[in-house]
Amino acid sequence: MSTPIPYTIVGELWCCGVNGCKKQIDVRKKSLIVYHKNTHSPKYICAYCDVAFPQKSRLEVHIRTNHTGEKPYTCEDCGKSFPQLSNLNDHVKKSHLHHETDASPIPGENPGAQLTGIFTG
């Protein structure tokens, strides 16, 4: 059983009572409160450096970014690889997608295919 997270209610705000945390959430957003409480109760520990994370996905990104250098998301246009799908998406938007003023995409391009990746870990 996990340790209860201290909190106070001020008006319509749930205020986290963990030392140093200043998070305030609308009391009606119960799922956000639960999500925030979990950030103070990490369950996933990095085998390389003992840093703890509340979600497995955050641990996986941490390991790829800080320890293994794995970059499973590859741009189909230029071959550049990224550790996170969001990094690939940002790259495609900045480097390969046409501005709204362009009449049409370059023939043969498949913008949807650029936003895919395969995680092998």
N, C-alpha and C positions, 0 to 999 in steps of 0.2 A: 504494500500500500504506500502511495507517495505522500510526502509531507504536504499539508495544506499550504496554499499560497496566501499570505496575509494581504488584505485589501481594505479599502474604505469606500463608501459611497458618498459622493459629494454632489448633491442635486441629481442630475441625470447621468453622472459620470461614475464609472467603476475605475478606481485608482489603485494601481498595483502598489503593494506595500513591501515589496522586496527591496532591500537596501540598494540605493543608487538608481533604481528603476523609476522613471517618471511617467510611465505609460498610463494614459487615460483613455477609456473606451466608453462609448455610449452604452448605458446599461441594457438597452434593448437589443444590442448586437451580441447575443450570448455565444454564438460560435466564434466570434473574434476574441472574446474573453477566454474561452477554453483554449483556443490556439495560442494566445499570449501566455497563459499559465504554463503550457507545455514548453515554452522557450526557457522556463526556469527549471525544468525537470528533464534535462537531456538524457536520451536513452541510447544514442549511438556514439561510440567512442572510436576515434581514429587510432588504428593500430600503429601508425608511424609516429604520432606525436602526442597522443592522449587528449586531444581537444575533443570536447563533447558537443553533439548536435541533437536537437529535438526531432529532426526528420532524417530518414535514411537518405533521401535525395540530396539533402544539404551535405551530408557526410561524403556521398559519392562525388559531388562537384568539388568539395574541398580536397579529396585525395587526388583527383585528376589534375586540379589546378596547382596544388602545392607539392605533390610527391611523385606521381608517376609520369606527368607530362602527357598523358593520353589525351588525344583530340579526336573523338569519334564522329564529329559533325563536319563534313567536308562540303565546300562550295563546288557545285558541279560546273560553274563557269570558269573559275580560275584555279581550283584545286587547293586553296588555302583551307586549313583545318582549324577547328575550335573545340575547346573543352566543354562548352555549353551550347545548347541549341539557341538560346537567346543571343549569344555572341555571333553565331552564324546569321541569324535573322537580321541583326543590326548591320553586319557586314554587307549582306545582300541589299538591304535598303539603301545604304550609303554608297555602295560601289557599283551595283549592277542594275537596279531598277531605274526606269526612265522617269523623268519628271512629268507631271501632268500635262505640260505643254507639248510633249512629244506626241506626234500623230499616232504612232503605233509601235509596239515592241519590235525588236529586231527579229526577222524571220528565223525560225529554227530554235529560238529560245523557249525554254519551258520554265517560267518563273516559279511555278508550284514545286517543281522538282528540286529547286535550290534549297527549299526549306525542310528537307528531310535529313535524317541521320540515323545511324544504327549504333546503339550502345551495346558493346560486346562484353562488358564487365559484370 
